[in-house]
Amino acid sequence: MPKETRSLASLDKFLTIHQHLIFTWGRR
């Protein structure tokens, strides 16, 4: 797997988790 692709996958996963955290905090 190319380095760029792996980086994008990590970034996508990070953004997904980040979005989930904001969504959870926003519901508080």
DRENTORKOL-3810 file (N, C-alpha, C; in nm, 4 decimals):
REM DRENTORKOL-3810
@n.u->0.0856; n.v->-0.1211; n.w->0.0000; ca.u->0.0000; ca.v->0.0000; ca.w->0.0000; c.u->0.0886; c.v->0.1254; c.w->0.0000
@n.u->0.0659; n.v->0.2147; n.w->-0.0950; ca.u->0.1457; ca.v->0.3387; ca.w->-0.1010; c.u->0.1350; c.v->0.4190; c.w->0.0277
@n.u->0.2400; n.v->0.4920; n.w->0.0561; ca.u->0.2426; ca.v->0.5721; ca.w->0.1785; c.u->0.1285; c.v->0.6741; c.w->0.1800
@n.u->0.1059; n.v->0.7400; n.w->0.0662; ca.u->0.0000; ca.v->0.8420; ca.w->0.0597; c.u->-0.1370; c.v->0.7823; c.w->0.0886
@n.u->-0.1611; n.v->0.6637; n.w->0.0335; ca.u->-0.2919; ca.v->0.6000; ca.w->0.0539; c.u->-0.3112; c.v->0.5661; c.w->0.2010
@n.u->-0.2052; n.v->0.5118; n.w->0.2613; ca.u->-0.2149; ca.v->0.4753; ca.w->0.4028; c.u->-0.2378; c.v->0.6010; c.w->0.4870
@n.u->-0.1730; n.v->0.7097; n.w->0.4487; ca.u->-0.1880; ca.v->0.8362; ca.w->0.5211; c.u->-0.3319; c.v->0.8854; c.w->0.5098
@n.u->-0.3866; n.v->0.8757; n.w->0.3888; ca.u->-0.5247; ca.v->0.9203; ca.w->0.3676; c.u->-0.6201; c.v->0.8363; c.w->0.4496
@n.u->-0.5942; n.v->0.7073; n.w->0.4566; ca.u->-0.6814; ca.v->0.6178; ca.w->0.5333; c.u->-0.6771; c.v->0.6565; c.w->0.6804
@n.u->-0.5580; n.v->0.6884; n.w->0.7301; ca.u->-0.5434; ca.v->0.7287; ca.w->0.8702; c.u->-0.6178; c.v->0.8595; c.w->0.8945
@n.u->-0.6023; n.v->0.9521; n.w->0.8025; ca.u->-0.6672; ca.v->1.0828; ca.w->0.8159; c.u->-0.8187; c.v->1.0651; c.w->0.8144
@n.u->-0.8672; n.v->0.9779; n.w->0.7258; ca.u->-1.0109; ca.v->0.9549; ca.w->0.7158; c.u->-1.0631; c.v->0.8957; c.w->0.8465
@n.u->-0.9870; n.v->0.8015; n.w->0.9021; ca.u->-1.0283; ca.v->0.7388; ca.w->1.0285; c.u->-1.0271; c.v->0.8423; c.w->1.1403
@n.u->-0.9240; n.v->0.9271; n.w->1.1410; ca.u->-0.9120; ca.v->1.0306; ca.w->1.2428; c.u->-1.0304; c.v->1.1268; c.w->1.2359
@n.u->-1.0651; n.v->1.1687; n.w->1.1122; ca.u->-1.1763; ca.v->1.2621; ca.w->1.0948; c.u->-1.3071; c.v->1.1989; c.w->1.1395
@n.u->-1.3218; n.v->1.0698; n.w->1.1112; ca.u->-1.4451; ca.v->1.0002; ca.w->1.1497; c.u->-1.4579; c.v->0.9986; c.w->1.3015
@n.u->-1.3484; n.v->0.9667; n.w->1.3699; ca.u->-1.3498; ca.v->0.9637; ca.w->1.5170; c.u->-1.3722; c.v->1.1041; c.w->1.5719
@n.u->-1.3061; n.v->1.2018; n.w->1.5097; ca.u->-1.3198; ca.v->1.3409; ca.w->1.5527; c.u->-1.4652; c.v->1.3861; c.w->1.5405
@n.u->-1.5267; n.v->1.3523; n.w->1.4271; ca.u->-1.6670; ca.v->1.3889; ca.w->1.4047; c.u->-1.7546; c.v->1.3234; c.w->1.5103
@n.u->-1.7264; n.v->1.1974; n.w->1.5402; ca.u->-1.8049; ca.v->1.1236; ca.w->1.6386; c.u->-1.7940; c.v->1.1903; c.w->1.7757
@n.u->-1.6702; n.v->1.2332; n.w->1.8106; ca.u->-1.6504; ca.v->1.2988; ca.w->1.9401; c.u->-1.7293; c.v->1.4291; c.w->1.9473
@n.u->-1.7214; n.v->1.5090; n.w->1.8412; ca.u->-1.7940; ca.v->1.6372; ca.w->1.8394; c.u->-1.9440; c.v->1.6116; c.w->1.8493
@n.u->-1.9903; n.v->1.5094; n.w->1.7778; ca.u->-2.1332; ca.v->1.4766; ca.w->1.7809; c.u->-2.1756; c.v->1.4368; c.w->1.9216
@n.u->-2.0907; n.v->1.3556; n.w->1.9873; ca.u->-2.1223; ca.v->1.3106; ca.w->2.1231; c.u->-2.1228; c.v->1.4282; c.w->2.2205
@n.u->-2.0206; n.v->1.5144; n.w->2.2077; ca.u->-2.0127; ca.v->1.6299; ca.w->2.2979; c.u->-2.1279; c.v->1.7261; c.w->2.2732
@n.u->-2.1678; n.v->1.7382; n.w->2.1459; ca.u->-2.2747; ca.v->1.8303; ca.w->2.1106; c.u->-2.4098; c.v->1.7867; c.w->2.1684
@n.u->-2.4259; n.v->1.6557; n.w->2.1889; ca.u->-2.5536; ca.v->1.6056; ca.w->2.2418; c.u->-2.5655; c.v->1.6265; c.w->2.3913
@n.u->-2.4514; n.v->1.6568; n.w->2.4577; ca.u->-2.4513; ca.v->1.6717; ca.w->2.6031; c.u->-2.5415; c.v->1.7853; c.w->2.6476
END
